[in-house]
């Protein structure tokens, strides 16, 4: 028997100048569950993608079953018996369960006739081994999330996977389903498979892992036997970086309540019973893990998703927001997360982008007043220090930070009372980041109420007056600036309170 | 729209080269009669292409315009034979077109069915519905007041010129200067961003389909007054001519970029080239192949430019990839 199934040494990977992985070492032994933990953006997904061949490492070596793999790709990883199961199952939605499983079993002979009867028998057998009883003739899109997860596992077993990567496999499972998944994992490990297990749920990690590797900022901080660390130590290792940026936060006198949510629920968005408020001049940080429902909450407030129950009040008055038009009328503005997809219209000039949400104000009887549009754009180019030769340059030619400022200008031009920022500094360089932080503080001082969604804890801690932490579609708790620490935020985001004291939940 | 005018310049250059060759090799091409014929034959294409530019700018497509053209022409004839004044018959044709376009628009915008599927269906329904109703018969014995819209032949030509020019300028101007025009570009360029900015993207899509319907009705009227009968099978393949002209004029089939000037030049280039072949002594069977080659050249030029400028002007990798495909 081989001592190590997989060994990765000094793996580095850079995306557009950002170091996603900096010399990471990782190994996996037969019959073990090796957990990979870390904050959002710590590099877990990148490492998994390098192992599965979805992306190529810049440098470093990957050795599978004693053989060095120089150019990994998905087909090669498949032949090396590496399989991955993701949080979102990736079945072919229009094919049946049998067809989906058969796809993983075929050996790549394009003209080979498929023995469907045999494949169906195999599908039933593999599903049985995965602990699921699913009709193999069902269409994949008709399966529930847990059922799809089971089919993924059956696929992996069928492909004879020796190295199985599970990335948040329990995110959509109930406790009972998690239990049966753990039984499957136990039997796979008994057969000598190695399992890389990624989860934000620390309880699961301690229940199932033999060893734990902590990633932080692209570096492997430590690899420890699960028995030698406790939860507090693990959280500390996950967040332990110093707050290395100085945030230009200023104390601003807080005014009236600008926006209030009372018991807001939205089943389609997975939100349940969310209450919060934000005052004029205040920056409310909205923290939580990926998938906790922060963006969904912003979209619900902005009328992109229908409210099932609960109330939204703007300056004390209940408002009905069924579309972005209503939201803009109510004085809300929303700077979405994915600037290229939802924010800036790249083909359009800066001026046209700035005026897009306030076309009515700069038009007379539908005619755009070019002089007013120009004045508007020039004002924001100056105020926000957008670096461009002309307000008529195409927005796509700007850098990421400047594009973000153009998107911000569009919303400031509507004269909002409440500004919702979704990951405002994601993917912008350090200098632009500091400038955007300064702008946010200026806007708060000018009397805007700001909700800032961010996955970067230092940013949340450095910028917010209060911090609302979401957990699994609900409100995990709300912390005041003075009492908030990375540990407390992460504990609330993970859904428990390690220090024993109850988190303050403000009404 | 603001990314320079390189496509317009290259199409204009191609037209100039074509005319130069013709001036040297076949000066007869520039005879008054030939140019007039050419102009009259292409006015309907231009008018519909103006509407198609709006459709393509919003990221949609309408392949039912050829069938709609036939229906509207027959409708105009029926109205005028029933005793309507020509102006009223014309309005009727536009109204029929707008209504048919509105049906397309409603299906695309509000039921979110892909426009290629919706208009493929209505293309067949209208074409064969008309065939069934007319039993293939043409509308004949049109009253003389219908001929040339009741004008003299030369005034009719002037009227055609005014309508074609006026519409092109009005729509081109509107796209640049109206909030509605801005909304059309935004809808096609980034529908989600437009929606977040409070733009009613569905209403925009509905409207451009209604507009192209009305324009098709107008084009059908202006075309039918030139002849003694109105064929029930008019406009076969017209949709492809129109789409080709818009694409050659630089509009991205994925939406968001394109200009009316480009479309006008596209109509001129593709319209001028067919008869030019006859004058140059090239077999007319080559016409379609050469038009196809021009379309391909235009698209390949775009793709090559995207490749030279990684991440291109105002374009991300994914939309560039869509253009390639």
Boltz contact constraints between the chains, C-beta under 6 A:
constraints:
  - contact:
      token1: [A, 324]
      token2: [B, 196]
      max_distance: 6.0
  - contact:
      token1: [A, 324]
      token2: [B, 198]
      max_distance: 6.0
  - contact:
      token1: [A, 325]
      token2: [B, 198]
      max_distance: 6.0
  - contact:
      token1: [A, 328]
      token2: [B, 198]
      max_distance: 6.0
  - contact:
      token1: [A, 340]
      token2: [B, 316]
      max_distance: 6.0
  - contact:
      token1: [A, 342]
      token2: [B, 192]
      max_distance: 6.0
  - contact:
      token1: [A, 342]
      token2: [B, 193]
      max_distance: 6.0
  - contact:
      token1: [A, 342]
      token2: [B, 196]
      max_distance: 6.0
  - contact:
      token1: [A, 343]
      token2: [B, 193]
      max_distance: 6.0
  - contact:
      token1: [A, 345]
      token2: [B, 186]
      max_distance: 6.0
  - contact:
      token1: [A, 345]
      token2: [B, 189]
      max_distance: 6.0
  - contact:
      token1: [A, 345]
      token2: [B, 190]
      max_distance: 6.0
  - contact:
      token1: [A, 345]
      token2: [B, 193]
      max_distance: 6.0
  - contact:
      token1: [A, 346]
      token2: [B, 314]
      max_distance: 6.0
  - contact:
      token1: [A, 347]
      token2: [B, 189]
      max_distance: 6.0
  - contact:
      token1: [A, 347]
      token2: [B, 256]
      max_distance: 6.0
  - contact:
      token1: [A, 347]
      token2: [B, 257]
      max_distance: 6.0
  - contact:
      token1: [A, 347]
      token2: [B, 314]
      max_distance: 6.0
  - contact:
      token1: [A, 349]
      token2: [B, 2]
      max_distance: 6.0
  - contact:
      token1: [A, 356]
      token2: [B, 186]
      max_distance: 6.0
  - contact:
      token1: [A, 356]
      token2: [B, 197]
      max_distance: 6.0
  - contact:
      token1: [A, 357]
      token2: [B, 197]
      max_distance: 6.0
  - contact:
      token1: [A, 357]
      token2: [B, 198]
      max_distance: 6.0
  - contact:
      token1: [A, 359]
      token2: [B, 179]
      max_distance: 6.0
  - contact:
      token1: [A, 363]
      token2: [B, 179]
      max_distance: 6.0
  - contact:
      token1: [A, 366]
      token2: [B, 178]
      max_distance: 6.0
  - contact:
      token1: [A, 366]
      token2: [B, 179]
      max_distance: 6.0
  - contact:
      token1: [A, 367]
      token2: [B, 177]
      max_distance: 6.0
  - contact:
      token1: [A, 368]
      token2: [B, 177]
      max_distance: 6.0
  - contact:
      token1: [A, 368]
      token2: [B, 179]
      max_distance: 6.0
  - contact:
      token1: [A, 394]
      token2: [B, 3]
      max_distance: 6.0
  - contact:
      token1: [A, 394]
      token2: [B, 313]
      max_distance: 6.0
  - contact:
      token1: [A, 394]
      token2: [B, 314]
      max_distance: 6.0
  - contact:
      token1: [A, 396]
      token2: [B, 314]
      max_distance: 6.0
